[in-house]
Amino acid sequence: MLVTTSGPEGSSAAIGLGRRDWAGLGHHPYDHIGYLTSYMSYLVLARKWRPKKFAEVVGQQHVLRALINGLDQNRLHHAFLFAGTRGVGKTTLARIFAKSLNCEQGISSTPCGVCNSCVEVDSGRFVDLIEVDAASRTKVDDTRELLDNVQYAPSRGRYKVYLIDEVHMLSTSSFNALLKTLEEPPPHVKFLFATTDPQKLPVTILSRCLQFNLRRLDIKQIADHLAFILQQENIEFEVEALNQIAFAADGSMRDALSLLDQAIAFAGGMVTAEIVSQMLGSVSQQQLIQLLEAFAAKDAKALLAHTDELASLGRDFVVVLDGLMTSLQRIATIQLIADAESLDQQDDAALQNFANIFSTETVQLLYQIALHGKRDMPYAADPRSGFEMTLLRMLSFQPQAVNANLGQPPVKKPQADSKSVPAMAPEHATVESIPTANSPETTINRATELVPQNTAKPQADIAPLEINEAPVEHPTDSIALNKPEKTAVELSGADSAEQLVSLTTANWTALIAQLKLSAFARQLADHCAFIRTDNQKIYLSVAPELQHLTNEKSVAKLQAAVSKQLNVEVILVFTEATDTENVPTLAAERAQQAAEVQQNAVDAIHNDPVVEQIKNAFNARIIDTTIKPL
């Protein structure tokens, strides 16, 4: 007995049953034909909901626009290459394109879908659509056999379409055999290629094709399409469950539909977030929020307890770190863009709370530690210990105080030690345990004598490193000296005349060293020499070869910086330097100091007895230009 049943996508299948088989099925053989048909008619969602026309394709609008316009305007190339990752619609677009070419109603971007050609293409029975799997037919003989029939006209349709999937798997000889036919095919032939790795195709093949790069689908596109399918299938679901499936699909719609099939079978009814989390081994949003709450409370015991819970549920700790980094990224986005549309509304309240608790620096630090922990996970003794160590590292390296007043600068703690080293320019910042000329006490006493009685006690500009603290600029800070033997002058909130009168050549270079300038303004400050002050004017001189630095923009920047440092509006007047105005500049002082350091290094090498022994032993000489101070 031969029974014909409907197969996948309209295809038919024949089952041979003997008399004994029928006897085992029931009283009469024809009573079970419907049973056999229903048994074999189920299609997986990825095949059942495969798009049949361009309007049903999710995403890939850049490719659809080119194909639709080409079909409607009848501007059709003879070879098309669809490239992209798995499950984004390469083969689907190729089949829809082939159906559009051979629809009995005419060539258009909207095939009727009911004519014989459209039905046969959808069911995979169209004789003029030759689908080839290049992964199983890589030899040149297979390609030559395929090309032998290219010259013959199509049997049923308007075009003979060759759809070669995974075309990059063809051998070099197969590509060479295909070149000539691909460049000048018969007018009734179209080539459609699909590949996941276009880099492996020869340039000679790529140059003969129109290439379309299909993109990964984003999470929202996949989740919305899954919701539409479940509504059509009358299956209840939770939005968070679909988001988890879309995230696990990694941009592939076919993978998402396969996971949805699995979730439906696993749930047996409603597709919930808990069911999907158990199926995927992923972590729920509530578990991630509990981890973040433990970080906010700095509760190590709670972190370890949550780790025990995740281990008992069989969660993958790498997946947990991925979810934790995703939550931290959302928090950082909320902190910068409060009305981000990409965030889920149900998570806004919890994530907004953490955005107010954690500072922006803390969020970035936690994200970076989690990223490094994921990278180092394979090197840990076991995944759990590596995960626990990552959590403890994230807890230990948090700033000492949570920034409760977000957006307000932290207050600098006062210096306890009154013998702090005076502030110096970065180029002059050297560490000396004992000054050579004057002790720190002598320098401080000299500075105190020149400070008015109403001036606050100066603080050192360089403070010990503290996490989550930044130095606060004080306009009344003192102007320290580069050299211990020079007198320090305090320029604070007295009247402007006293401040300008106190300026000298010595403390002018110290003041210039403290200014935060860049580009031409920095060069102008380093090479200008102090002459004198007159009321609110400061007269400076610049060498003739550096007069180009005294442009309006640079002078304005320098004048604003000096006024801010002195806490009084001043006017800078530049004159050309003469022989009588041979006054040192900051650049000259730095060059002199560098020369002295270099000379000391040269003298140390020449006076070293070990170096002298080497010279005598090998008849060597010292090249002074190669000596660099440490």
HUWOCOR-V457740 format. One line per field, one symbol per residue. ss: DSSP state (@ for helix, = for strand, . for the rest). phi: phi as a letter, one per 30 degrees, with the letter a starting at -180 (. if undefined). psi: psi as a letter, one per 40 degrees, with the letter a starting at -180 (. if undefined). A space follows every 50 residues. Layout:
ss=???
phi=???
psi=???
//
This chain:
ss=.=====.@@@.=====..@@@@@@@...@@@@@@@@@@@@....@@@@.. ...@@@....@@@@@@@@@@@@......=====......@@@@@@@@@@@ @@.............@@@@@@@@.....=====......@@@@@@@@... .........======.@@@..@@@@@@@@@@@@.....=======..@@@ ..@@@@...====.....@@@@@@@@@@@@@@....=.@@@@@@@@@@@. ..@@@@@@@@@@@@@@@...=.@@@@@@@@....@@@@@@@@@@@@@..@ @@@@@@@@@@@@....@@@@@@@@@@@@@@@@@@@@........@@@@@@ @@@@@@@..@@@@@@@@@@@@@@@@@@@@...@@@@@@@@@@@@@@.... .........................@@@...........@@@@@@@@@@. ............................=.........=......@@@@@ @...@@@@@@@@@@....@@@@@@@@@.======..======.@@@@@@. .@@@@@@@@@@@@@@@....======..@@@....@@@@@@@@@@@@@@@ @@@@@@..@@@@@@@@@@.....@@@....
phi=.cccbdcehidcbcbcbddddddddldbdddcdddddddccdcdddcdcd ecbddddcihddddddddddddchccdcbbbcclddicjddddddddddd dcdddjdadbddicdddddddddicddccccbcddcbcddddddddddcd dddddccdbcccccchddddddddddddeddddbdddccbcbcbacbddd dddddddcbdcbcdcddddddddddddddddddhcdacdddddddddddh icddddddddeddddddiaddcddddddddidcddddddddddddddhcd dddddddddddddidddddddddddddddddddddcbdcdddddddcddd ddddddddddddddddddddddddddedcddaedddddddddddddcded bdddcdjcddddddddcdcddddbdedcdccbdbddcbdddddddddddc ddddddddcddccddbdibbdcdcdcddcdcdcdddddbdcbdddddddd dddbdddddddddddcbahdddddddcccdcabbhccccbbbeedcdddd ddddddddddddddddiadbbcccbddbddcdcdcddddddddddddddd ddddddcddddddddddchcbccddcdbdd
psi=hhhhihahfeiiihhhhidddddddadhdeeedddddddeehiiddddfh heiddehhafddddddddddddefghiehhhhiiiifefddddddddddd deheeihiegideeidddddddefehdehhhhhddegeidddddddeded eiiiddadihhhhhifdeeiiddddddedddddgiieehhhhihiegede iiddddeeihhhhhiiiiddddddddddddddefhiiidddddddddddf ehdddddddddddddddebhhidddddddefiiiddddddddddddefhd ddddddddddddefihddddddddddddddddddddgdfheeihdeeddd dddddddiiddddddddddddddddeddeididdddddddddddddeiid hhgdghehhihhiihdhefihiiiiddegihhdhidciidddddddddde hidehihiiidhiihhhfiiihhheeiihiidhdeihhhhgafaiddddd dehiddeddddddeigiibdddddddeihhciihbehhhiiiideededf iddddddddddddddefihihhhhihiidefghiiddddddddddddddd ddddddehdddddddddefiihhdeehhi.
//
